[in-house]
Amino acid sequence: MAANTFGEIFRITTFGESHGKAIGVIIDGCPAGLLIDEHLIHYDLQRRRPGQSRIVTQRKEAEDFEILSGVFEGKSTGTPICLVIPNTDQKSGDYSHIAEVFRPSHADFTYHAKYGHRDHTGGGRSSARETAARVAAGAVAKMLLSAHGIQVTAYVSQVGPVCIPVEAEINLSTIEQNPVRCPHPETAELMESLIMEVRKMGDTIGGMVSCTITGCPAGLGAPVFDKLHADLGKAMLSINAVKGFEYGSGFKCVSMKGSEHNDAFTNEAGRISTLTNHSGGIQGGISNGMPIQFNVAFKPVATIVAAQDTVDIRGDKAIAEGKGRHDPCVVPRAVPIVEAMAALVIADHLLRNRSSKL
């Protein structure tokens, strides 16, 4: 299986399966001399971990990790950083009933069609468990970005039909003050109630994660195939359950006139910026120095309690039943994943940009 590597200069390769002994990541291209704060890695892993609240899957993983290489005396050495996270709470027997059955809207059928041999326990490599490795790598990328004054912040802006009102004032410092990770307390309460209601019904619900990147300098990204928003889009669409990506004005731009959508330039104290930010901080595929803003849409989790009609590996009719431990809504735990993938993209382009001019 190829396609386990992401990035060009700041590059990661993840490995491991949901119910294997461990998952992990190799980070290559991290410059030497970067202070590696293991507490920050642990913090982001705890934000993504299962079992953290009543509105997520109750699988229990401590998310302890070990750095095997690439760090000495608290600093990166410039060699590959290898980080391993043990799996400690697998219940592979929960998946014996779907060993030969294709679950609707899962990767079971497509994996079988492509490889002819799949790990059905927890979804194997297709499981969102793999994203813990991305979050660990993303924490290192955040350390690199922080050294350059760049901050990546994501939050839940919508669950089902419940979304933060357009006119609402939000305080990003309050994101971690509720289990939904919504920076608007009134909306967060409605979201949590909806998730619990859906869980009691044995069903699932989708949602939206919004992300803002501040402090990003103008000039990151490249024309044609390496546009910054294209790489951000690929990064987000590589996350499990993601069905949509939009940046700046997104799909709302189709109903706007050019006179309404154009971002007028201004010069304040020698710094060129724009009066509006419909471009979402990216123009011509290159960052313009304004905050980079985008939204990521997540589908409802495919595993539901109700029995569903399907077929087995022989093509015979079968029934898929939802067993095991699953999220009724993925977006609360997806927040650190979105941040991680965004940080990896920006870190990679930050290093790539060093060769763009003399």
C-alpha positions in Angstrom: 0.0 0.0 0.0 1.4 3.3 -1.1 0.2 6.9 -0.4 1.0 7.0 3.3 3.3 10.0 3.0 2.2 13.7 3.0 4.3 16.8 2.3 7.4 17.7 0.3 10.1 19.1 2.6 8.3 18.9 6.0 7.1 15.4 5.2 5.3 12.8 7.3 4.7 9.0 6.9 2.1 7.4 9.2 2.0 3.7 9.9 -0.1 1.2 11.9 -3.7 0.0 12.1 -6.6 0.6 14.4 -6.3 -2.7 16.2 -2.6 -3.4 15.7 0.0 -3.1 18.4 0.6 0.6 17.7 0.3 3.5 15.3 3.0 6.0 14.6 4.6 8.6 12.4 7.9 9.4 10.9 8.5 13.2 10.5 11.2 14.0 7.9 12.5 17.4 7.0 12.1 19.1 10.4 14.9 21.6 10.8 17.5 20.9 13.5 17.4 23.0 16.6 13.6 23.2 17.0 12.5 23.0 20.7 10.3 19.9 21.0 7.8 20.3 23.8 6.4 16.8 24.5 3.7 18.4 26.7 2.2 20.1 23.6 2.1 16.8 21.7 0.4 15.2 24.7 -2.1 18.1 24.9 -3.2 17.7 21.2 -3.4 13.9 21.5 -5.7 14.3 24.5 -7.9 16.6 22.5 -8.3 14.0 19.8 -8.4 10.9 22.0 -11.6 8.7 22.3 -13.5 8.5 25.6 -12.9 12.1 26.6 -16.6 13.0 27.1 -20.1 11.5 26.9 -20.6 12.7 23.3 -17.8 10.7 21.8 -16.8 7.0 21.4 -16.1 5.4 24.7 -13.0 3.5 23.5 -10.3 4.3 26.2 -6.9 5.2 24.9 -4.4 7.0 27.1 -2.5 8.2 24.0 0.8 7.8 25.6 3.6 8.1 23.1 7.3 7.6 22.8 9.8 9.5 20.6 12.3 6.9 19.3 14.6 9.2 17.2 15.3 12.6 15.9 15.2 14.5 19.2 18.2 15.0 21.6 18.3 17.1 24.7 14.8 18.5 23.9 15.7 19.7 20.4 15.2 18.2 16.9 18.5 16.9 15.4 17.5 17.3 11.7 17.2 13.5 11.3 13.8 11.7 11.0 11.6 12.0 14.1 9.9 8.6 14.8 7.0 8.7 17.2 5.0 5.7 18.3 1.6 5.5 20.1 0.6 2.1 21.5 -3.0 0.8 21.1 -4.2 -0.4 24.5 -8.0 -0.8 24.3 -8.7 -2.8 21.1 -11.8 -5.0 21.1 -11.3 -6.8 17.8 -14.2 -9.2 18.6 -16.6 -6.4 18.1 -15.9 -6.6 14.4 -16.2 -10.3 13.8 -19.7 -10.0 12.4 -18.5 -7.9 9.5 -15.5 -10.0 8.5 -17.2 -10.8 5.2 -19.9 -8.1 5.1 -19.6 -4.7 3.5 -20.9 -1.9 5.8 -22.8 0.8 3.9 -20.7 4.0 3.3 -17.6 2.5 4.9 -14.3 1.7 3.1 -15.0 -2.1 3.3 -16.0 -2.7 -0.3 -13.5 -0.3 -1.9 -10.6 -1.8 0.1 -11.7 -5.3 -0.8 -12.0 -4.2 -4.5 -8.5 -2.6 -4.5 -6.5 -5.0 -2.4 -8.5 -8.2 -2.2 -7.4 -8.6 1.5 -8.5 -6.3 4.2 -8.2 -5.9 8.0 -11.8 -5.8 9.2 -10.9 -5.2 12.9 -11.8 -1.6 13.5 -11.4 -0.7 9.9 -7.6 -1.4 9.9 -5.7 1.3 8.0 -9.0 3.1 7.0 -9.9 3.8 10.6 -9.8 7.3 12.0 -7.5 5.9 14.6 -4.7 6.7 12.1 -5.3 10.4 12.6 -3.7 10.3 16.1 -0.4 10.0 14.2 -1.2 13.0 12.2 -2.1 15.0 15.3 1.3 14.1 16.9 3.1 15.3 13.8 0.9 18.3 13.5 1.9 19.3 17.1 5.5 19.4 16.0 4.6 21.4 12.9 2.8 23.9 15.2 6.0 24.3 17.2 7.8 25.3 14.0 5.0 27.7 13.0 4.9 29.2 16.5 8.6 30.1 16.2 7.6 32.2 13.1 4.6 33.8 14.8 1.9 31.6 13.0 -1.1 30.3 14.9 -3.6 27.7 13.7 -7.0 27.6 15.5 -10.0 25.4 14.6 -13.4 25.0 16.3 -16.8 23.5 15.7 -19.1 26.0 14.0 -22.0 23.7 13.1 -23.6 20.4 14.1 -26.5 19.2 12.0 -28.7 22.3 11.5 -27.4 24.0 14.6 -24.7 26.6 13.8 -23.2 29.7 15.3 -25.3 32.7 14.3 -23.7 34.9 11.7 -23.9 38.0 13.9 -22.6 36.2 17.0 -19.4 37.3 18.7 -17.1 34.4 19.4 -14.1 34.1 21.7 -11.6 31.6 20.5 -10.0 31.3 23.9 -13.2 29.5 25.1 -13.0 26.6 22.5 -11.9 24.1 25.1 -14.4 25.1 27.7 -17.1 22.7 26.4 -17.0 19.2 25.0 -18.3 20.2 21.6 -15.4 22.7 21.1 -17.7 25.5 20.0 -16.6 29.1 21.0 -20.2 30.3 21.4 -21.6 28.9 24.7 -25.3 29.1 23.8 -24.8 27.3 20.5 -22.5 24.8 22.2 -25.3 23.8 24.6 -27.7 23.2 21.6 -25.1 21.2 19.8 -24.4 19.0 22.8 -28.1 18.4 23.3 -28.6 17.5 19.6 -25.6 15.0 19.7 -27.0 13.3 22.8 -30.5 13.1 21.3 -29.1 11.5 18.1 -27.0 9.1 20.2 -30.1 7.9 22.1 -31.8 7.3 18.8 -28.9 5.1 17.7 -28.1 7.4 14.9 -25.3 9.9 13.9 -25.1 13.5 12.8 -22.6 15.5 10.7 -21.1 18.9 11.3 -18.6 21.7 10.3 -15.2 22.6 11.6 -13.9 26.1 10.9 -10.2 27.0 10.9 -8.3 30.3 11.0 -4.5 30.7 10.5 -3.1 34.0 11.7 0.4 35.4 11.3 1.0 33.7 8.0 3.3 35.9 5.8 2.4 36.8 2.3 4.0 34.6 -0.4 3.4 31.0 0.7 2.1 28.7 -2.0 2.8 28.6 -5.8 0.9 29.1 -9.0 -0.6 26.3 -11.1 -0.5 22.9 -9.3 0.9 23.8 -5.8 -1.7 26.5 -4.9 -1.9 26.9 -1.1 -5.6 26.4 -1.0 -5.3 23.3 -3.2 -2.9 21.7 -0.7 -5.1 22.7 2.2 -8.0 21.2 0.4 -6.1 17.9 -0.2 -5.1 17.9 3.4 -8.6 18.3 4.7 -10.2 15.9 2.2 -7.7 13.3 3.3 -9.3 13.3 6.8 -11.8 10.5 7.4 -15.5 11.5 7.0 -14.7 14.8 5.3 -17.1 15.6 2.4 -16.4 19.2 1.7 -13.8 22.1 1.8 -14.3 25.8 1.2 -12.0 28.8 1.9 -12.8 32.4 2.1 -16.3 33.2 0.7 -16.5 29.6 -0.5 -19.7 28.6 -2.2 -21.4 31.9 -1.2 -19.3 33.6 -3.9 -21.6 32.3 -6.6 -24.3 34.7 -5.5 -22.0 37.8 -5.3 -21.0 40.4 -7.9 -17.4 41.1 -8.5 -17.9 44.6 -7.0 -19.1 42.9 -3.8 -16.5 40.2 -3.7 -13.2 42.0 -4.5 -11.0 42.7 -1.6 -9.7 46.3 -1.8 -6.1 46.8 -0.9 -4.9 49.4 1.7 -1.6 50.5 3.1 -1.4 51.1 6.8 1.9 52.1 8.3 3.8 50.5 5.4 1.8 47.2 5.6 -0.3 46.2 2.7 -3.6 44.4 3.6 -7.2 44.2 2.4 -10.3 45.9 3.8 -12.3 42.7 3.4 -11.2 39.0 3.3 -13.5 37.2 0.9 -10.3 35.7 -0.5 -9.8 33.9 2.7 -6.1 35.0 2.9 -5.2 33.4 -0.4 -5.1 34.9 -3.9 -3.7 33.3 -7.0 -2.9 30.2 -4.8 -0.5 32.3 -2.7 -1.0 33.7 0.8 -1.6 37.4 1.0 -0.8 38.0 4.7 -4.5 38.2 5.8 -5.9 35.5 8.0 -6.4 32.2 6.2 -10.0 31.0 6.8 -11.7 27.8 5.7 -14.5 25.4 6.6 -14.4 21.6 6.6 -17.7 19.6 6.3 -17.9 16.2 8.0 -20.6 13.6 7.1 -22.5 11.6 9.7 -20.6 8.6 11.0 -21.5 5.6 8.8 -21.9 3.1 11.7 -25.4 3.3 13.1 -27.3 1.0 15.5 -30.1 0.2 13.0 -29.6 -2.9 10.8 -28.9 -2.0 7.2 -29.2 -4.0 4.0 -26.0 -4.8 2.2 -24.1 -7.6 0.5 -21.1 -9.8 1.5 -17.8 -10.6 -0.3 -19.6 -13.1 -2.5 -22.3 -10.6 -3.5 -25.0 -12.3 -1.5 -27.6 -10.3 0.4 -26.6 -9.6 4.0 -27.4 -7.4 7.0 -24.9 -5.0 8.6 -25.4 -4.3 12.2 -23.8 -1.5 14.1 -21.7 -2.9 17.0 -18.6 -1.7 18.8 -17.8 1.8 20.0 -18.3 4.8 17.7 -18.8 8.5 17.7 -22.3 9.9 17.2 -20.7 13.0 15.8 -17.0 13.3 14.8 -16.5 17.0 14.8 -15.6 17.6 18.4 -12.6 15.2 18.1 -11.9 16.4 14.5 -10.9 19.9 15.7 -7.2 19.0 16.5 -7.0 16.9 13.3 -8.0 19.8 11.2 -5.5 22.0 13.0 -2.8 19.3 12.5 -3.3 18.9 8.8 -3.4 22.7 8.3 -0.2 23.1 10.3 1.6 20.4 8.3 0.6 22.2 5.0 1.8 25.7 6.2 5.0 24.3 7.7 5.8 22.5 4.5 5.2 25.7 2.4 7.1 27.8 4.9 10.2 25.7 4.3 9.6 25.4 0.5 9.3 29.2 0.3 12.9 29.6 1.3 14.0 28.7 -2.2 11.6 31.0 -4.0 13.9 34.0 -4.5 17.4 35.3 -3.6 
